[in-house]
Amino acid sequence: MSTISTPPRAVQRDFDFRFPARSVLVPVEVLKAHMDLREDQIENMARDGKLGWCFDISAKAIRRRELRTSCFGLTLYLNHCQPVLDESALETILANAVPHQFHPDIFAVEFCRLWQCSTTHVAKLIEEKLLEDCSREGRKLTHSRRITRASALDFLRSRKIPS
């Protein structure tokens, strides 16, 4: 004789929302999914100063924006704190986005991890002279390109929202 058993009751698990230790700039898609917002709403929050330290890292030829926000700014927002948007705070964010350990240059693959973007995107930024390539002459195609830290800092400063 077969019996029908009732399925176990579903239990909601806590969503432990943390950023990887190496993630400094978070793609806007994370915010869209976590806060159920559209990209334009997130950009407006950044422009109004509610969400601190957003950057558009898109290439010139790309029409779609590549918005990133700092983990620090997002954490402040999620904890209902007003971000401090002064020059010293910007320098702290930039120091984390392009750490001093990479002075004077940074490998493109490390850049991709820190800013959550693809190597193709970084190559496009280099091609458009938005980032400065300082790779050695005769670099093998399989070796990662090197980007000057100064060009990465200048690029982020120029792409801050609000500017």
N, C-alpha and C positions, 0 to 999 in steps of 0.2 A: 504494500500500500504506500503510495507516494504522498508526501505532504508538501504543501507550498509554504515556503518560509517567507517571512516579510524581509525586505531588504533593510540593511542597517540604515539608521537615520543619518542623513548628511549633516556634517558639522562644518560650520564656517571656520576656516583657519585665518589667523591673523596674517595680514600682509605686511611683512617686514620690509619696509621701503628704505633701502640703503643704497648708497652709491659705491661703486668699486673704488678702492683707495687711489687708483691711478687716474680716475676720471676727474677732470677739473672742469671742463665745459660739457654740459649735458645737452643733447639734441632736444629741440622743441617737441619732438614726438613723445618724449617721456612725459612732459607736462601735459600734452594733449590727452594722453591715455590716463594719467593719474588724476588730473583735475577735471576731466571731461570738458575741455575748452577747445575752441578753434584757434588756429594759428594767428588770425588777425586779433582775437581777443588777448592772446598772450603778448603780441607785439604792442597793443595799446596799453596793457599793464606796464610794460617796460617803459614806454614813452611817458606814462603818467607817474613814473617813479615808484610804483607799487611792487614791482619785481625788479630787483637790482641786478645790474651787471649782465646785460644781454649783448650779444655780438652777432653781426651778420657776417659769416665767413664765406659767403658765396663768391664765385668767380665772376668777372665782368660779363662774360659771354652767357652765363646761365641766368635765365629769367626768374627762376624760382629761388627764393631766399633760403639760406642755410642758417637758420637761427640757432644759437647756442646760448645757454645761460650758465652762469657759474654755479657750482654746487653750493657755495656759500650764500649767494643771493637767493637761491631756491629754498635753502634751509631756513633762512630768515623769513621768507614769505610763508612757508608751511607752518612756522611757529608764530605767525601773526605779529612779526616784528617789522618795523619800518627800516628799509635798508639805508645805510649811510652812503650817499653818492658823492663823496668829495674826492679830491685828487689823491690823498694818501691811501684811501680805500682802493681806488683804482690801481695804484702801484702794487698794493698787496695782492689783488686779484691777478694782475699781470705777472707778478713774481711766481705765483702758483701755476698759472697757465703756461709759462715758459720758465721752468725752474733754473736757478743759477748753476746747477750742476752741469748744465749743457752749454755753459759759456765757453767759447764764443759761438758755437754752433750746435745743432741738434739733428739727429737722424730723422728722416722723414717718417719712418715707421713709428718712432716714439711720438712724434708730432701727431700722428693719426690716433694713437691711443689717448693722448692727453685731450685732444679736441674732438674725439669721436667722429672722425671723418675717414674717407677712403684714401688709399694711396693715389688713386686716379684723380681725386679732388685736389690733393696736394700738388700733383704733377701739373694740373691745370693752373693752379695759383702761381707756380713757378714759371710756367710757360707765359702767363700774362704779366710777369714781372711784379707780382704782388708780394711774392716771397723771393728772397735772394738765394740762389743755389751756390754753395761754396764747395761742391764735391771736387775731389782730386781729378786731375787730368787722367784719362785712361781708365776711369771707373768702369768696372764690369757692369753690364746691364742687370745682373742679379744682385748687385750690392745696392743698399739703400742710399738715396741721395742725402746730402747734408744741407741744412738751411741755417742761415745766420740767425742767431738769437735776436739781434737788433732788428732785422727785417720782420720777424714774427711779432715782436713787441710793437713796432710801428704799425703793422697791419692791424693788430687788435685795437690799438688806440684809434685808428681811423674808422673802425667798424663798430664802435660802441653805440648802443642804443639806450637813451637818446644821445645824439652826437653833440 
